[in-house]
Amino acid sequence: MRAPAASGNATFTLCRHAKQPNCVVDGDTIHFGSEIIRIADINTPEVHEAKCGAEAALGRRATQRLIALLNEGPFDLEYAGTRDYDKYGRDLRILSRNGRSLGDVLVSEGIAERWTGAKRDWCK
């Protein structure tokens, strides 16, 4: 298990605007306080720039499930490895609860994939 960068506990909602705290942008990006966090161990279907209806629908499911998971209680934000930020300036973190990655939960439910460095085509 990695050392936590921080712990969190807040009520999360769907993001409605760019500066909103404690909200979920999509299945792998959240706003936590003033930070924008990219969940480093997974990739989820796009919601805002989906390439097909099936991707958009799966992306909405992943987003709603992440909101539910975050609202189940306290979680840890763990450093992801050698990089602290992505190319967009988002903090790269693994979110976990009781030693289990919340990303693993989404993967096990079929609404996310492990991040391997390349995005999947969700429309195939």
Secondary structure, DSSP 8 states (H G I E B T S, - for coil): ---EEEEE----EE--STT-SSEEEETTEEEETTEEEEETTEE---STT-SSHHHHHHHHHHHHHHHHHHTTS-EEEEE-SS-SB-TTS-EEEEEEETTEEHHHHHHHTTS-EE--SS---TT-
